[in-house]
Amino acid sequence: MPTIEDPKPQPERSRAVFSNEDFELIRVAIRHYMQELRDRPESIKYSNLYHRLGRLG
């Protein structure tokens, strides 16, 4: 049990995994892949991911 003399340590602040530049690179890669999948049903999932990534950057 923590006391005043021995307080419970605070967890470290989490850091971002990807930078804004990383998101742009991922968007370019997904846009290219979407062209390869254009007539397949899963292309909609990649399209949605592409647009979500655009809102982050």
HTML snippet that shows the backbone in 3Dmol.js (N, CA, C, O; Angstrom):
<script src="https://3Dmol.org/build/3Dmol-min.js"></script>
<div id="view" style="width:600px;height:400px;position:relative"></div>
<script>
const pdb = `
ATOM      1  N   MET A   1       0.843  -1.180   0.000  1.00  0.00           N
ATOM      2  CA  MET A   1       0.000   0.000   0.000  1.00  0.00           C
ATOM      3  C   MET A   1       0.890   1.246   0.000  1.00  0.00           C
ATOM      4  O   MET A   1       1.790   1.348   0.835  1.00  0.00           O
ATOM      5  N   PRO A   2       0.664   2.193  -0.912  1.00  0.00           N
ATOM      6  CA  PRO A   2       1.505   3.387  -0.966  1.00  0.00           C
ATOM      7  C   PRO A   2       1.310   4.271   0.257  1.00  0.00           C
ATOM      8  O   PRO A   2       0.207   4.378   0.792  1.00  0.00           O
ATOM      9  N   THR A   3       2.377   4.891   0.686  1.00  0.00           N
ATOM     10  CA  THR A   3       2.314   5.848   1.790  1.00  0.00           C
ATOM     11  C   THR A   3       2.779   7.203   1.274  1.00  0.00           C
ATOM     12  O   THR A   3       3.194   7.326   0.122  1.00  0.00           O
ATOM     13  N   ILE A   4       2.709   8.209   2.123  1.00  0.00           N
ATOM     14  CA  ILE A   4       3.153   9.547   1.735  1.00  0.00           C
ATOM     15  C   ILE A   4       4.645   9.537   1.432  1.00  0.00           C
ATOM     16  O   ILE A   4       5.093  10.206   0.502  1.00  0.00           O
ATOM     17  N   GLU A   5       5.410   8.790   2.202  1.00  0.00           N
ATOM     18  CA  GLU A   5       6.851   8.715   1.979  1.00  0.00           C
ATOM     19  C   GLU A   5       7.195   7.894   0.740  1.00  0.00           C
ATOM     20  O   GLU A   5       8.233   8.122   0.118  1.00  0.00           O
ATOM     21  N   ASP A   6       6.341   6.948   0.376  1.00  0.00           N
ATOM     22  CA  ASP A   6       6.614   6.040  -0.740  1.00  0.00           C
ATOM     23  C   ASP A   6       5.403   6.041  -1.680  1.00  0.00           C
ATOM     24  O   ASP A   6       4.668   5.055  -1.732  1.00  0.00           O
ATOM     25  N   PRO A   7       5.184   7.134  -2.424  1.00  0.00           N
ATOM     26  CA  PRO A   7       4.002   7.189  -3.278  1.00  0.00           C
ATOM     27  C   PRO A   7       4.097   6.180  -4.429  1.00  0.00           C
ATOM     28  O   PRO A   7       5.180   5.778  -4.853  1.00  0.00           O
ATOM     29  N   LYS A   8       2.943   5.803  -4.899  1.00  0.00           N
ATOM     30  CA  LYS A   8       2.882   4.865  -6.022  1.00  0.00           C
ATOM     31  C   LYS A   8       3.449   5.557  -7.261  1.00  0.00           C
ATOM     32  O   LYS A   8       3.014   6.660  -7.593  1.00  0.00           O
ATOM     33  N   PRO A   9       4.403   4.941  -7.950  1.00  0.00           N
ATOM     34  CA  PRO A   9       4.965   5.583  -9.144  1.00  0.00           C
ATOM     35  C   PRO A   9       3.913   5.709 -10.254  1.00  0.00           C
ATOM     36  O   PRO A   9       3.082   4.822 -10.445  1.00  0.00           O
ATOM     37  N   GLN A  10       3.969   6.830 -10.976  1.00  0.00           N
ATOM     38  CA  GLN A  10       3.035   7.077 -12.067  1.00  0.00           C
ATOM     39  C   GLN A  10       3.557   6.402 -13.341  1.00  0.00           C
ATOM     40  O   GLN A  10       4.763   6.389 -13.590  1.00  0.00           O
ATOM     41  N   PRO A  11       2.660   5.850 -14.131  1.00  0.00           N
ATOM     42  CA  PRO A  11       3.113   5.236 -15.389  1.00  0.00           C
ATOM     43  C   PRO A  11       3.648   6.306 -16.338  1.00  0.00           C
ATOM     44  O   PRO A  11       3.221   7.460 -16.303  1.00  0.00           O
ATOM     45  N   GLU A  12       4.590   5.897 -17.185  1.00  0.00           N
ATOM     46  CA  GLU A  12       5.140   6.842 -18.150  1.00  0.00           C
ATOM     47  C   GLU A  12       4.073   7.231 -19.156  1.00  0.00           C
ATOM     48  O   GLU A  12       3.186   6.440 -19.477  1.00  0.00           O
ATOM     49  N   ARG A  13       4.166   8.446 -19.646  1.00  0.00           N
ATOM     50  CA  ARG A  13       3.242   8.936 -20.663  1.00  0.00           C
ATOM     51  C   ARG A  13       3.522   8.205 -21.970  1.00  0.00           C
ATOM     52  O   ARG A  13       4.675   8.065 -22.378  1.00  0.00           O
ATOM     53  N   SER A  14       2.470   7.745 -22.619  1.00  0.00           N
ATOM     54  CA  SER A  14       2.679   7.024 -23.870  1.00  0.00           C
ATOM     55  C   SER A  14       3.061   7.998 -24.974  1.00  0.00           C
ATOM     56  O   SER A  14       2.643   9.156 -24.979  1.00  0.00           O
ATOM     57  N   ARG A  15       3.856   7.508 -25.897  1.00  0.00           N
ATOM     58  CA  ARG A  15       4.302   8.323 -27.021  1.00  0.00           C
ATOM     59  C   ARG A  15       3.655   7.813 -28.300  1.00  0.00           C
ATOM     60  O   ARG A  15       3.307   6.638 -28.409  1.00  0.00           O
ATOM     61  N   ALA A  16       3.500   8.701 -29.254  1.00  0.00           N
ATOM     62  CA  ALA A  16       2.909   8.332 -30.536  1.00  0.00           C
ATOM     63  C   ALA A  16       3.801   7.316 -31.240  1.00  0.00           C
ATOM     64  O   ALA A  16       5.027   7.421 -31.205  1.00  0.00           O
ATOM     65  N   VAL A  17       3.185   6.351 -31.867  1.00  0.00           N
ATOM     66  CA  VAL A  17       3.922   5.329 -32.595  1.00  0.00           C
ATOM     67  C   VAL A  17       4.278   5.838 -33.990  1.00  0.00           C
ATOM     68  O   VAL A  17       5.381   5.596 -34.481  1.00  0.00           O
ATOM     69  N   PHE A  18       3.341   6.542 -34.625  1.00  0.00           N
ATOM     70  CA  PHE A  18       3.546   7.042 -35.979  1.00  0.00           C
ATOM     71  C   PHE A  18       3.575   8.562 -35.986  1.00  0.00           C
ATOM     72  O   PHE A  18       2.870   9.214 -35.216  1.00  0.00           O
ATOM     73  N   SER A  19       4.398   9.115 -36.864  1.00  0.00           N
ATOM     74  CA  SER A  19       4.429  10.568 -37.057  1.00  0.00           C
ATOM     75  C   SER A  19       3.435  10.931 -38.158  1.00  0.00           C
ATOM     76  O   SER A  19       2.902  10.053 -38.836  1.00  0.00           O
ATOM     77  N   ASN A  20       3.192  12.226 -38.331  1.00  0.00           N
ATOM     78  CA  ASN A  20       2.312  12.662 -39.419  1.00  0.00           C
ATOM     79  C   ASN A  20       2.873  12.252 -40.772  1.00  0.00           C
ATOM     80  O   ASN A  20       2.116  11.910 -41.680  1.00  0.00           O
ATOM     81  N   GLU A  21       4.190  12.283 -40.913  1.00  0.00           N
ATOM     82  CA  GLU A  21       4.817  11.850 -42.159  1.00  0.00           C
ATOM     83  C   GLU A  21       4.562  10.364 -42.405  1.00  0.00           C
ATOM     84  O   GLU A  21       4.332   9.952 -43.542  1.00  0.00           O
ATOM     85  N   ASP A  22       4.602   9.560 -41.338  1.00  0.00           N
ATOM     86  CA  ASP A  22       4.310   8.130 -41.468  1.00  0.00           C
ATOM     87  C   ASP A  22       2.892   7.913 -41.988  1.00  0.00           C
ATOM     88  O   ASP A  22       2.668   7.062 -42.849  1.00  0.00           O
ATOM     89  N   PHE A  23       1.930   8.684 -41.464  1.00  0.00           N
ATOM     90  CA  PHE A  23       0.550   8.533 -41.911  1.00  0.00           C
ATOM     91  C   PHE A  23       0.433   8.837 -43.398  1.00  0.00           C
ATOM     92  O   PHE A  23      -0.306   8.164 -44.116  1.00  0.00           O
ATOM     93  N   GLU A  24       1.161   9.851 -43.859  1.00  0.00           N
ATOM     94  CA  GLU A  24       1.105  10.179 -45.285  1.00  0.00           C
ATOM     95  C   GLU A  24       1.696   9.052 -46.121  1.00  0.00           C
ATOM     96  O   GLU A  24       1.153   8.718 -47.174  1.00  0.00           O
ATOM     97  N   LEU A  25       2.797   8.462 -45.671  1.00  0.00           N
ATOM     98  CA  LEU A  25       3.389   7.332 -46.399  1.00  0.00           C
ATOM     99  C   LEU A  25       2.429   6.143 -46.446  1.00  0.00           C
ATOM    100  O   LEU A  25       2.301   5.483 -47.477  1.00  0.00           O
ATOM    101  N   ILE A  26       1.767   5.877 -45.342  1.00  0.00           N
ATOM    102  CA  ILE A  26       0.806   4.774 -45.291  1.00  0.00           C
ATOM    103  C   ILE A  26      -0.365   5.058 -46.228  1.00  0.00           C
ATOM    104  O   ILE A  26      -0.835   4.156 -46.922  1.00  0.00           O
ATOM    105  N   ARG A  27      -0.838   6.302 -46.254  1.00  0.00           N
ATOM    106  CA  ARG A  27      -1.945   6.670 -47.154  1.00  0.00           C
ATOM    107  C   ARG A  27      -1.554   6.465 -48.604  1.00  0.00           C
ATOM    108  O   ARG A  27      -2.360   5.968 -49.391  1.00  0.00           O
ATOM    109  N   VAL A  28      -0.327   6.839 -48.981  1.00  0.00           N
ATOM    110  CA  VAL A  28       0.130   6.650 -50.364  1.00  0.00           C
ATOM    111  C   VAL A  28       0.153   5.159 -50.709  1.00  0.00           C
ATOM    112  O   VAL A  28      -0.278   4.759 -51.790  1.00  0.00           O
ATOM    113  N   ALA A  29       0.654   4.352 -49.790  1.00  0.00           N
ATOM    114  CA  ALA A  29       0.718   2.909 -50.026  1.00  0.00           C
ATOM    115  C   ALA A  29      -0.684   2.312 -50.163  1.00  0.00           C
ATOM    116  O   ALA A  29      -0.921   1.470 -51.029  1.00  0.00           O
ATOM    117  N   ILE A  30      -1.601   2.745 -49.317  1.00  0.00           N
ATOM    118  CA  ILE A  30      -2.972   2.228 -49.379  1.00  0.00           C
ATOM    119  C   ILE A  30      -3.650   2.682 -50.667  1.00  0.00           C
ATOM    120  O   ILE A  30      -4.374   1.907 -51.292  1.00  0.00           O
ATOM    121  N   ARG A  31      -3.421   3.935 -51.070  1.00  0.00           N
ATOM    122  CA  ARG A  31      -4.008   4.430 -52.315  1.00  0.00           C
ATOM    123  C   ARG A  31      -3.534   3.585 -53.493  1.00  0.00           C
ATOM    124  O   ARG A  31      -4.324   3.241 -54.371  1.00  0.00           O
ATOM    125  N   HIS A  32      -2.242   3.252 -53.512  1.00  0.00           N
ATOM    126  CA  HIS A  32      -1.713   2.397 -54.580  1.00  0.00           C
ATOM    127  C   HIS A  32      -2.358   1.012 -54.531  1.00  0.00           C
ATOM    128  O   HIS A  32      -2.763   0.477 -55.563  1.00  0.00           O
ATOM    129  N   TYR A  33      -2.453   0.438 -53.343  1.00  0.00           N
ATOM    130  CA  TYR A  33      -3.036  -0.900 -53.192  1.00  0.00           C
ATOM    131  C   TYR A  33      -4.509  -0.898 -53.579  1.00  0.00           C
ATOM    132  O   TYR A  33      -5.007  -1.883 -54.123  1.00  0.00           O
ATOM    133  N   MET A  34      -5.209   0.199 -53.303  1.00  0.00           N
ATOM    134  CA  MET A  34      -6.626   0.283 -53.670  1.00  0.00           C
ATOM    135  C   MET A  34      -6.798   0.189 -55.184  1.00  0.00           C
ATOM    136  O   MET A  34      -7.797  -0.359 -55.652  1.00  0.00           O
ATOM    137  N   GLN A  35      -5.861   0.704 -55.947  1.00  0.00           N
ATOM    138  CA  GLN A  35      -5.927   0.593 -57.408  1.00  0.00           C
ATOM    139  C   GLN A  35      -5.804  -0.857 -57.847  1.00  0.00           C
ATOM    140  O   GLN A  35      -6.426  -1.270 -58.825  1.00  0.00           O
ATOM    141  N   GLU A  36      -4.995  -1.634 -57.117  1.00  0.00           N
ATOM    142  CA  GLU A  36      -4.837  -3.058 -57.427  1.00  0.00           C
ATOM    143  C   GLU A  36      -6.112  -3.845 -57.095  1.00  0.00           C
ATOM    144  O   GLU A  36      -6.424  -4.833 -57.760  1.00  0.00           O
ATOM    145  N   LEU A  37      -6.840  -3.408 -56.076  1.00  0.00           N
ATOM    146  CA  LEU A  37      -8.031  -4.121 -55.594  1.00  0.00           C
ATOM    147  C   LEU A  37      -9.337  -3.559 -56.134  1.00  0.00           C
ATOM    148  O   LEU A  37     -10.410  -3.990 -55.712  1.00  0.00           O
ATOM    149  N   ARG A  38      -9.271  -2.624 -57.042  1.00  0.00           N
ATOM    150  CA  ARG A  38     -10.439  -1.796 -57.363  1.00  0.00           C
ATOM    151  C   ARG A  38     -11.727  -2.569 -57.611  1.00  0.00           C
ATOM    152  O   ARG A  38     -12.799  -2.052 -57.298  1.00  0.00           O
ATOM    153  N   ASP A  39     -11.676  -3.780 -58.157  1.00  0.00           N
ATOM    154  CA  ASP A  39     -12.898  -4.533 -58.456  1.00  0.00           C
ATOM    155  C   ASP A  39     -13.209  -5.619 -57.430  1.00  0.00           C
ATOM    156  O   ASP A  39     -14.096  -6.442 -57.656  1.00  0.00           O
ATOM    157  N   ARG A  40     -12.502  -5.635 -56.323  1.00  0.00           N
ATOM    158  CA  ARG A  40     -12.716  -6.671 -55.317  1.00  0.00           C
ATOM    159  C   ARG A  40     -13.498  -6.100 -54.134  1.00  0.00           C
ATOM    160  O   ARG A  40     -13.380  -4.916 -53.820  1.00  0.00           O
ATOM    161  N   PRO A  41     -14.287  -6.939 -53.488  1.00  0.00           N
ATOM    162  CA  PRO A  41     -15.126  -6.459 -52.376  1.00  0.00           C
ATOM    163  C   PRO A  41     -14.335  -5.826 -51.227  1.00  0.00           C
ATOM    164  O   PRO A  41     -14.824  -4.885 -50.601  1.00  0.00           O
ATOM    165  N   GLU A  42     -13.129  -6.319 -50.934  1.00  0.00           N
ATOM    166  CA  GLU A  42     -12.379  -5.773 -49.803  1.00  0.00           C
ATOM    167  C   GLU A  42     -11.824  -4.375 -50.081  1.00  0.00           C
ATOM    168  O   GLU A  42     -11.279  -3.741 -49.178  1.00  0.00           O
ATOM    169  N   SER A  43     -11.954  -3.889 -51.307  1.00  0.00           N
ATOM    170  CA  SER A  43     -11.474  -2.539 -51.616  1.00  0.00           C
ATOM    171  C   SER A  43     -12.204  -1.486 -50.785  1.00  0.00           C
ATOM    172  O   SER A  43     -11.642  -0.428 -50.503  1.00  0.00           O
ATOM    173  N   ILE A  44     -13.431  -1.757 -50.395  1.00  0.00           N
ATOM    174  CA  ILE A  44     -14.197  -0.809 -49.576  1.00  0.00           C
ATOM    175  C   ILE A  44     -13.538  -0.636 -48.210  1.00  0.00           C
ATOM    176  O   ILE A  44     -13.491   0.475 -47.682  1.00  0.00           O
ATOM    177  N   LYS A  45     -13.029  -1.726 -47.632  1.00  0.00           N
ATOM    178  CA  LYS A  45     -12.362  -1.639 -46.334  1.00  0.00           C
ATOM    179  C   LYS A  45     -11.123  -0.762 -46.424  1.00  0.00           C
ATOM    180  O   LYS A  45     -10.852   0.037 -45.527  1.00  0.00           O
ATOM    181  N   TYR A  46     -10.367  -0.916 -47.516  1.00  0.00           N
ATOM    182  CA  TYR A  46      -9.171  -0.097 -47.691  1.00  0.00           C
ATOM    183  C   TYR A  46      -9.521   1.356 -47.966  1.00  0.00           C
ATOM    184  O   TYR A  46      -8.808   2.261 -47.532  1.00  0.00           O
ATOM    185  N   SER A  47     -10.598   1.579 -48.673  1.00  0.00           N
ATOM    186  CA  SER A  47     -11.057   2.942 -48.925  1.00  0.00           C
ATOM    187  C   SER A  47     -11.427   3.628 -47.616  1.00  0.00           C
ATOM    188  O   SER A  47     -11.075   4.787 -47.400  1.00  0.00           O
ATOM    189  N   ASN A  48     -12.133   2.921 -46.745  1.00  0.00           N
ATOM    190  CA  ASN A  48     -12.504   3.475 -45.436  1.00  0.00           C
ATOM    191  C   ASN A  48     -11.264   3.769 -44.591  1.00  0.00           C
ATOM    192  O   ASN A  48     -11.191   4.805 -43.931  1.00  0.00           O
ATOM    193  N   LEU A  49     -10.296   2.862 -44.614  1.00  0.00           N
ATOM    194  CA  LEU A  49      -9.051   3.063 -43.878  1.00  0.00           C
ATOM    195  C   LEU A  49      -8.314   4.286 -44.414  1.00  0.00           C
ATOM    196  O   LEU A  49      -7.804   5.093 -43.637  1.00  0.00           O
ATOM    197  N   TYR A  50      -8.256   4.426 -45.722  1.00  0.00           N
ATOM    198  CA  TYR A  50      -7.599   5.569 -46.357  1.00  0.00           C
ATOM    199  C   TYR A  50      -8.203   6.882 -45.871  1.00  0.00           C
ATOM    200  O   TYR A  50      -7.479   7.822 -45.545  1.00  0.00           O
ATOM    201  N   HIS A  51      -9.511   6.941 -45.826  1.00  0.00           N
ATOM    202  CA  HIS A  51     -10.179   8.174 -45.395  1.00  0.00           C
ATOM    203  C   HIS A  51      -9.996   8.432 -43.898  1.00  0.00           C
ATOM    204  O   HIS A  51      -9.855   9.583 -43.485  1.00  0.00           O
ATOM    205  N   ARG A  52      -9.998   7.376 -43.085  1.00  0.00           N
ATOM    206  CA  ARG A  52      -9.752   7.565 -41.641  1.00  0.00           C
ATOM    207  C   ARG A  52      -8.349   8.104 -41.394  1.00  0.00           C
ATOM    208  O   ARG A  52      -8.150   8.973 -40.546  1.00  0.00           O
ATOM    209  N   LEU A  53      -7.374   7.581 -42.142  1.00  0.00           N
ATOM    210  CA  LEU A  53      -5.999   8.066 -41.988  1.00  0.00           C
ATOM    211  C   LEU A  53      -5.880   9.529 -42.396  1.00  0.00           C
ATOM    212  O   LEU A  53      -5.073  10.270 -41.834  1.00  0.00           O
ATOM    213  N   GLY A  54      -6.672   9.942 -43.360  1.00  0.00           N
ATOM    214  CA  GLY A  54      -6.648  11.334 -43.796  1.00  0.00           C
ATOM    215  C   GLY A  54      -7.127  12.280 -42.713  1.00  0.00           C
ATOM    216  O   GLY A  54      -6.694  13.431 -42.656  1.00  0.00           O
ATOM    217  N   ARG A  55      -8.009  11.811 -41.862  1.00  0.00           N
ATOM    218  CA  ARG A  55      -8.514  12.661 -40.771  1.00  0.00           C
ATOM    219  C   ARG A  55      -7.482  12.815 -39.664  1.00  0.00           C
ATOM    220  O   ARG A  55      -7.535  13.775 -38.895  1.00  0.00           O
ATOM    221  N   LEU A  56      -6.544  11.878 -39.576  1.00  0.00           N
ATOM    222  CA  LEU A  56      -5.529  11.947 -38.515  1.00  0.00           C
ATOM    223  C   LEU A  56      -4.419  12.931 -38.834  1.00  0.00           C
ATOM    224  O   LEU A  56      -3.892  13.589 -37.937  1.00  0.00           O
ATOM    225  N   GLY A  57      -4.067  13.033 -40.086  1.00  0.00           N
ATOM    226  CA  GLY A  57      -2.890  13.835 -40.462  1.00  0.00           C
ATOM    227  C   GLY A  57      -3.148  15.247 -40.758  1.00  0.00           C
ATOM    228  O   GLY A  57      -2.221  15.989 -41.081  1.00  0.00           O
TER     229      GLY A  57
END
`;
const viewer = $3Dmol.createViewer("view");
viewer.addModel(pdb, "pdb");
viewer.setStyle({}, {cartoon: {color: "spectrum"}});
viewer.zoomTo();
viewer.render();
</script>
